[in-house]
Amino acid sequence: MRTKTFYTMATVALLSTVLLAQSVTFNFDRAANFSSFRTYAWTRGNPVGDDLNHQRIVRAIDAQLAGKGMVRIEAAAGPDVLVAYHASFDRDLQINAFGIGWGPVAGRTGSARVEEVTVGTLAVDLVDATTRNIVWRAMASKDLDPNAKPEKRDKNITSAAQKVFKNYPPKG
């Protein structure tokens, strides 16, 4: 009996960890010569509506690109790639359930709670400035806390940018 309770509690704990994790994917053009991309400039994407978070996202992406050896220049100076980010928000339902009890005679009890959560997605595109084709795209999605303090927002955005650029430049 204790074993069953332990496994139930462990499963609930693991599921709550998975739900809070960031989901990151990326894709790229295998024909692109990523070693030739040394400079970049910003171009318009679908930015967030508020300037403070927009600045956080731009700073986080700038820091990641600088860490990859890329230099930001003005668009008129002829960059190798153009960078754009796209932010989107969606509503989702999260169901939290808990139950205990087993067997035909033992009492059973449980509860379930449904909450609406906001899921934020950040997509970053690198566009070859010469051909105007997307050569690399990555996306990160995560449940957002609308009441997060500025420090937590900075941390979440920085973490998303780090995970997005983990696989840049792509290997192979």
RAFEN-V65409 format. One record per backbone hydrogen bond with DSSP energy under -0.5 kcal/mol. CO is the residue of the C=O (numbers start at 0). NH is the residue of the N-H. Records with the same first field share a line. If there is no record, write none. Layout:
CO = NH ; NH
This chain:
0 = 4
1 = 5
2 = 6
3 = 7
4 = 8
5 = 9
6 = 10
7 = 11
8 = 12
9 = 13
10 = 14
11 = 15
12 = 16
13 = 17
14 = 18
15 = 19
16 = 20
17 = 20
21 = 23
22 = 140
24 = 138
26 = 136
27 = 29
28 = 31
31 = 33
32 = 35
33 = 36
35 = 37
37 = 70
38 = 79 ; 80
39 = 72
40 = 82
45 = 86
49 = 53
50 = 54
51 = 55
52 = 56
53 = 57
54 = 58
55 = 59
56 = 60
57 = 61
58 = 62
59 = 63
60 = 64
61 = 65
62 = 66
63 = 67
64 = 67 ; 69
65 = 68
70 = 39
73 = 76
74 = 77
79 = 128
80 = 40
81 = 126
82 = 42
83 = 124
84 = 45
85 = 122
87 = 120
89 = 118
91 = 116
93 = 95 ; 114
94 = 96
95 = 112
97 = 110
99 = 108
108 = 99
110 = 97
112 = 95
114 = 93 ; 116
116 = 91 ; 118
117 = 119 ; 143
118 = 89
119 = 141
120 = 87 ; 122
121 = 139
122 = 85
123 = 137
124 = 83 ; 126
125 = 134 ; 135
126 = 81
127 = 131
132 = 127
134 = 28
135 = 125
136 = 26
137 = 123
138 = 24
139 = 121
140 = 22
141 = 119
143 = 117 ; 145
144 = 147
148 = 151 ; 152
149 = 153
150 = 154
151 = 155
152 = 156
153 = 157
154 = 158
155 = 159
156 = 160
157 = 161
158 = 162
159 = 163
160 = 164
162 = 165
163 = 166
164 = 167
